[in-house]
C-alpha cells in the first residue's frame, strides 16, 4: 500500500493553525492531542491530524488501524485510518449519506489533504466512494450520489461527477437545490468564473460529440468540434492532440483563428497570451502576432 507523507501533512497543519486562538494541536510523543477553545483537551488522542482551514476551526483527526491480509499465500499488514471531524468546541461532526444514514467516521484517502485544504469556505467530505459538500460550519449542502464534486465561486453552481451502470464517469452541473443545470453527459466541465462561462468536454464519451459552452443560466451558447482548453467572452483556445499537439486561438469577434505551436498556452489579459516553451514563458499578442524576445518574469507565469 502506497504510503502518504503524513510528516508533510502535519507540518502543513501546524503552520496553518499557528495563529489560531481556538484550535491547536499538541504532540505527545507519537500521538497528537486536539486542544479545544475552552482550553481543555479532546478526550481521545490521534495518530495524525489534518487541518481544514484555520478560519473554520475544524480539523480531521485520525487513528491508525492495522489488519492482516486475508490472502493465505502472502501475509501482509494493511494500514488504514479512521477519522473524525472535530470543531473547536469538541463536537464530533457528521453528515448523512445518500441513503440517509448518519456518518461520523470517515476514511483517510490519498486525496483528503487536497480536498480539505483547497477550498476556503466549503469542505469536500468523502465517505466510501461518494463525495459530499458542506459549508464552513459543517452544514451539509449536498446529499446526492456523486463520485466527484467541485465547487465553483458561485454557491449555486456545483460541478459533480457521477458513475453510470457501465462504469463510465460523467460530469454535469447542479444548482444549490441539486437540480441538474447541465446533464451529466461530459467527461469534464470547467468554469471561467470571471466571465461566468462553463465549458464541457465530450472526449471519450460521445464519438464525434461537440465541446460546448454554456452561460451562467446553463444555456448552450457555443459548440465546437475541437477540444476547448479555455474560453472567455473574446477568445476560445482549442488544443489539438493528433497527429501532434498544438493550439488554435479563435477570436470570437473577428472570427479569425491562429495556430500556435508550443508546450502550453494560457490566456493572460486583453489580447495577450502566455506561451510556454522549453526555454521559458513568453508573451504573445493575437492582434500583432508578435512574441516577446525574452522570457517573462514570474509574476505573469
Secondary structure as a PSIPRED ss2 file (coil, helix, strand):
# PSIPRED VFORMAT (PSIPRED V4.0)

   1 X C   1.000  0.000  0.000
   2 X C   1.000  0.000  0.000
   3 X C   1.000  0.000  0.000
   4 X C   1.000  0.000  0.000
   5 X C   1.000  0.000  0.000
   6 X H   0.000  1.000  0.000
   7 X H   0.000  1.000  0.000
   8 X H   0.000  1.000  0.000
   9 X H   0.000  1.000  0.000
  10 X H   0.000  1.000  0.000
  11 X H   0.000  1.000  0.000
  12 X H   0.000  1.000  0.000
  13 X H   0.000  1.000  0.000
  14 X H   0.000  1.000  0.000
  15 X H   0.000  1.000  0.000
  16 X H   0.000  1.000  0.000
  17 X C   1.000  0.000  0.000
  18 X C   1.000  0.000  0.000
  19 X C   1.000  0.000  0.000
  20 X C   1.000  0.000  0.000
  21 X C   1.000  0.000  0.000
  22 X C   1.000  0.000  0.000
  23 X C   1.000  0.000  0.000
  24 X E   0.000  0.000  1.000
  25 X E   0.000  0.000  1.000
  26 X E   0.000  0.000  1.000
  27 X E   0.000  0.000  1.000
  28 X E   0.000  0.000  1.000
  29 X C   1.000  0.000  0.000
  30 X C   1.000  0.000  0.000
  31 X E   0.000  0.000  1.000
  32 X E   0.000  0.000  1.000
  33 X E   0.000  0.000  1.000
  34 X E   0.000  0.000  1.000
  35 X E   0.000  0.000  1.000
  36 X C   1.000  0.000  0.000
  37 X C   1.000  0.000  0.000
  38 X C   1.000  0.000  0.000
  39 X C   1.000  0.000  0.000
  40 X C   1.000  0.000  0.000
  41 X E   0.000  0.000  1.000
  42 X C   1.000  0.000  0.000
  43 X C   1.000  0.000  0.000
  44 X C   1.000  0.000  0.000
  45 X C   1.000  0.000  0.000
  46 X E   0.000  0.000  1.000
  47 X C   1.000  0.000  0.000
  48 X E   0.000  0.000  1.000
  49 X E   0.000  0.000  1.000
  50 X E   0.000  0.000  1.000
  51 X E   0.000  0.000  1.000
  52 X E   0.000  0.000  1.000
  53 X E   0.000  0.000  1.000
  54 X C   1.000  0.000  0.000
  55 X C   1.000  0.000  0.000
  56 X C   1.000  0.000  0.000
  57 X C   1.000  0.000  0.000
  58 X E   0.000  0.000  1.000
  59 X E   0.000  0.000  1.000
  60 X E   0.000  0.000  1.000
  61 X E   0.000  0.000  1.000
  62 X E   0.000  0.000  1.000
  63 X E   0.000  0.000  1.000
  64 X E   0.000  0.000  1.000
  65 X E   0.000  0.000  1.000
  66 X E   0.000  0.000  1.000
  67 X E   0.000  0.000  1.000
  68 X E   0.000  0.000  1.000
  69 X C   1.000  0.000  0.000
  70 X C   1.000  0.000  0.000
  71 X C   1.000  0.000  0.000
  72 X C   1.000  0.000  0.000
  73 X C   1.000  0.000  0.000
  74 X C   1.000  0.000  0.000
  75 X C   1.000  0.000  0.000
  76 X C   1.000  0.000  0.000
  77 X E   0.000  0.000  1.000
  78 X E   0.000  0.000  1.000
  79 X E   0.000  0.000  1.000
  80 X E   0.000  0.000  1.000
  81 X E   0.000  0.000  1.000
  82 X E   0.000  0.000  1.000
  83 X E   0.000  0.000  1.000
  84 X E   0.000  0.000  1.000
  85 X E   0.000  0.000  1.000
  86 X E   0.000  0.000  1.000
  87 X E   0.000  0.000  1.000
  88 X C   1.000  0.000  0.000
  89 X C   1.000  0.000  0.000
  90 X C   1.000  0.000  0.000
  91 X C   1.000  0.000  0.000
  92 X E   0.000  0.000  1.000
  93 X E   0.000  0.000  1.000
  94 X C   1.000  0.000  0.000
  95 X E   0.000  0.000  1.000
  96 X E   0.000  0.000  1.000
  97 X C   1.000  0.000  0.000
  98 X C   1.000  0.000  0.000
  99 X C   1.000  0.000  0.000
 100 X C   1.000  0.000  0.000
 101 X C   1.000  0.000  0.000
 102 X E   0.000  0.000  1.000
 103 X E   0.000  0.000  1.000
 104 X C   1.000  0.000  0.000
 105 X C   1.000  0.000  0.000
 106 X E   0.000  0.000  1.000
 107 X E   0.000  0.000  1.000
 108 X C   1.000  0.000  0.000
 109 X C   1.000  0.000  0.000
 110 X C   1.000  0.000  0.000
 111 X C   1.000  0.000  0.000
 112 X H   0.000  1.000  0.000
 113 X H   0.000  1.000  0.000
 114 X H   0.000  1.000  0.000
 115 X H   0.000  1.000  0.000
 116 X H   0.000  1.000  0.000
 117 X H   0.000  1.000  0.000
 118 X C   1.000  0.000  0.000
 119 X C   1.000  0.000  0.000
 120 X C   1.000  0.000  0.000
 121 X C   1.000  0.000  0.000
 122 X E   0.000  0.000  1.000
 123 X E   0.000  0.000  1.000
 124 X E   0.000  0.000  1.000
 125 X E   0.000  0.000  1.000
 126 X E   0.000  0.000  1.000
 127 X E   0.000  0.000  1.000
 128 X C   1.000  0.000  0.000
 129 X C   1.000  0.000  0.000
 130 X E   0.000  0.000  1.000
 131 X E   0.000  0.000  1.000
 132 X E   0.000  0.000  1.000
 133 X E   0.000  0.000  1.000
 134 X E   0.000  0.000  1.000
 135 X E   0.000  0.000  1.000
 136 X C   1.000  0.000  0.000
 137 X C   1.000  0.000  0.000
 138 X C   1.000  0.000  0.000
 139 X C   1.000  0.000  0.000
 140 X E   0.000  0.000  1.000
 141 X C   1.000  0.000  0.000
 142 X C   1.000  0.000  0.000
 143 X C   1.000  0.000  0.000
 144 X C   1.000  0.000  0.000
 145 X C   1.000  0.000  0.000
 146 X C   1.000  0.000  0.000
 147 X C   1.000  0.000  0.000
 148 X E   0.000  0.000  1.000
 149 X E   0.000  0.000  1.000
 150 X E   0.000  0.000  1.000
 151 X E   0.000  0.000  1.000
 152 X C   1.000  0.000  0.000
 153 X C   1.000  0.000  0.000
 154 X C   1.000  0.000  0.000
 155 X C   1.000  0.000  0.000
 156 X C   1.000  0.000  0.000
 157 X C   1.000  0.000  0.000
 158 X E   0.000  0.000  1.000
 159 X E   0.000  0.000  1.000
 160 X E   0.000  0.000  1.000
 161 X E   0.000  0.000  1.000
 162 X E   0.000  0.000  1.000
 163 X E   0.000  0.000  1.000
 164 X C   1.000  0.000  0.000
 165 X C   1.000  0.000  0.000
 166 X C   1.000  0.000  0.000
 167 X C   1.000  0.000  0.000
 168 X C   1.000  0.000  0.000
 169 X E   0.000  0.000  1.000
 170 X E   0.000  0.000  1.000
 171 X E   0.000  0.000  1.000
 172 X E   0.000  0.000  1.000
 173 X E   0.000  0.000  1.000
 174 X E   0.000  0.000  1.000
 175 X C   1.000  0.000  0.000
 176 X C   1.000  0.000  0.000
 177 X C   1.000  0.000  0.000
 178 X C   1.000  0.000  0.000
 179 X C   1.000  0.000  0.000
 180 X E   0.000  0.000  1.000
 181 X E   0.000  0.000  1.000
 182 X E   0.000  0.000  1.000
 183 X E   0.000  0.000  1.000
 184 X E   0.000  0.000  1.000
 185 X E   0.000  0.000  1.000
 186 X E   0.000  0.000  1.000
 187 X C   1.000  0.000  0.000
 188 X E   0.000  0.000  1.000
 189 X E   0.000  0.000  1.000
 190 X E   0.000  0.000  1.000
 191 X E   0.000  0.000  1.000
 192 X E   0.000  0.000  1.000
 193 X C   1.000  0.000  0.000
 194 X C   1.000  0.000  0.000
 195 X C   1.000  0.000  0.000
 196 X C   1.000  0.000  0.000
 197 X E   0.000  0.000  1.000
 198 X E   0.000  0.000  1.000
 199 X E   0.000  0.000  1.000
 200 X E   0.000  0.000  1.000
 201 X E   0.000  0.000  1.000
 202 X C   1.000  0.000  0.000
 203 X C   1.000  0.000  0.000
 204 X C   1.000  0.000  0.000
 205 X C   1.000  0.000  0.000
 206 X C   1.000  0.000  0.000
 207 X C   1.000  0.000  0.000
 208 X C   1.000  0.000  0.000
 209 X C   1.000  0.000  0.000
 210 X C   1.000  0.000  0.000
 211 X E   0.000  0.000  1.000
 212 X E   0.000  0.000  1.000
 213 X E   0.000  0.000  1.000
 214 X E   0.000  0.000  1.000
 215 X C   1.000  0.000  0.000
 216 X C   1.000  0.000  0.000
 217 X C   1.000  0.000  0.000
 218 X C   1.000  0.000  0.000
 219 X C   1.000  0.000  0.000
 220 X E   0.000  0.000  1.000
 221 X E   0.000  0.000  1.000
 222 X E   0.000  0.000  1.000
 223 X E   0.000  0.000  1.000
 224 X E   0.000  0.000  1.000
 225 X C   1.000  0.000  0.000
 226 X C   1.000  0.000  0.000
 227 X E   0.000  0.000  1.000
 228 X E   0.000  0.000  1.000
 229 X E   0.000  0.000  1.000
 230 X E   0.000  0.000  1.000
 231 X E   0.000  0.000  1.000
 232 X C   1.000  0.000  0.000
 233 X C   1.000  0.000  0.000
 234 X C   1.000  0.000  0.000
 235 X E   0.000  0.000  1.000
 236 X E   0.000  0.000  1.000
 237 X E   0.000  0.000  1.000
 238 X E   0.000  0.000  1.000
 239 X E   0.000  0.000  1.000
 240 X E   0.000  0.000  1.000
 241 X C   1.000  0.000  0.000
 242 X C   1.000  0.000  0.000
 243 X C   1.000  0.000  0.000
 244 X C   1.000  0.000  0.000
 245 X C   1.000  0.000  0.000
 246 X E   0.000  0.000  1.000
 247 X E   0.000  0.000  1.000
 248 X E   0.000  0.000  1.000
 249 X E   0.000  0.000  1.000
 250 X E   0.000  0.000  1.000
 251 X E   0.000  0.000  1.000
 252 X C   1.000  0.000  0.000
 253 X C   1.000  0.000  0.000
 254 X C   1.000  0.000  0.000
 255 X C   1.000  0.000  0.000
 256 X C   1.000  0.000  0.000
 257 X E   0.000  0.000  1.000
 258 X E   0.000  0.000  1.000
 259 X E   0.000  0.000  1.000
 260 X E   0.000  0.000  1.000
 261 X C   1.000  0.000  0.000
 262 X C   1.000  0.000  0.000
 263 X C   1.000  0.000  0.000
 264 X E   0.000  0.000  1.000
 265 X E   0.000  0.000  1.000
 266 X E   0.000  0.000  1.000
 267 X E   0.000  0.000  1.000
 268 X E   0.000  0.000  1.000
 269 X E   0.000  0.000  1.000
 270 X C   1.000  0.000  0.000
 271 X C   1.000  0.000  0.000
 272 X E   0.000  0.000  1.000
 273 X E   0.000  0.000  1.000
 274 X E   0.000  0.000  1.000
 275 X E   0.000  0.000  1.000
 276 X E   0.000  0.000  1.000
 277 X E   0.000  0.000  1.000
 278 X C   1.000  0.000  0.000
 279 X C   1.000  0.000  0.000
 280 X E   0.000  0.000  1.000
 281 X E   0.000  0.000  1.000
 282 X E   0.000  0.000  1.000
 283 X E   0.000  0.000  1.000
 284 X E   0.000  0.000  1.000
 285 X E   0.000  0.000  1.000
 286 X C   1.000  0.000  0.000
 287 X C   1.000  0.000  0.000
 288 X C   1.000  0.000  0.000
 289 X C   1.000  0.000  0.000
 290 X E   0.000  0.000  1.000
 291 X E   0.000  0.000  1.000
 292 X C   1.000  0.000  0.000
 293 X C   1.000  0.000  0.000
 294 X C   1.000  0.000  0.000
 295 X C   1.000  0.000  0.000
 296 X C   1.000  0.000  0.000
 297 X C   1.000  0.000  0.000
 298 X H   0.000  1.000  0.000
 299 X H   0.000  1.000  0.000
 300 X H   0.000  1.000  0.000
 301 X C   1.000  0.000  0.000
